[in-house]
Amino acid sequence: MLLLYALLIPFSSIVVAQTRSSKRGLVFVPNSDSPEDNKVWVQSGSDLTWYYNYGFTPSPAFGDIAQDQFEFIPMLWGAIDDTSFLDSVQDQINAGRDIKHVLAFNEPDSQYNGGSNIDPSTAADVWVKNIEPLAQKGVKLGLPACTGGWEGIPWLQQFLGNCSLLVSTDNEEKNCTYDFVPIHWYGNFEGLASHMGSYAAAFPNITQWITEYNFDNQDLETTKSFYTTSAEYFDRMDSVERYSYFGSFRSSDSNVGPDATMLNNDGQLTDIGAWYLGVSAAGVDPQSEARRNISVTGSILLALVGVMCLL
């Protein structure tokens, strides 16, 4: 019976890892060399209900999917000197696309690794011209998505102060509108939970979107453990409205380590990729290239049958 119990423990872990959630979305990173990868995320049975691509307009790869089936969320990645983002979103709404949310400014507190590197006063000016007017159309606004560093919250606080000055009048002090706060994190789960707590203290009663997260450059088992722990945490936290795992690319294209991706070198779903989509995992090694499947669940079930025959 002890052997049977030992076999049931990993089986239970797999069941937990394959839980489904409507909170999950896609950080879309298109693969021009292997465009067939783009359709993996919208395969039959996929949990993913929304996506963003760091840009104004929907990705052509998903052009045949209705907005209410796979919600596109426009993003103003960096500072612009016109109202082209506002114009684009308004045009999409006028054309019949039901834009419900927008994102703004990717890691403005960083000049490295994809950060948009915007000072808070400039960001506030761009926000007032391009983002704030969308609130009047019922669009939910996400605050700028800062890095996981200590500078993020102070940057946001200064940004909101600058923004308030721009929208206030001599007779009335006002604040800029925001409905949720995006969070980025690259590190272990304990750090992630602590970081989320800091945001909850700084922005109480505001829902959180974890729009980029991963435990980068770790071994496979550590990465899997981080994924399952964080996904379970997000799913049970009412304060977390949505989340999107950063890893929608092949292991060979990864900038977060070869074992942290949702696709292997051959474009197959890794275990993390399968779990994230809510489909059956096939034991695909992220760094593999050969088209081989190892059904972990099937192996365990066969072992259980063998054990039961001996009892």
Summary of the structure (lengths in Angstrom):
residues: 311
radius of gyration: 21.3
end to end distance: 8.0
largest distance: 83.8
contacts: 970
relative contact order: 0.14
helix: 41%
strand: 14%
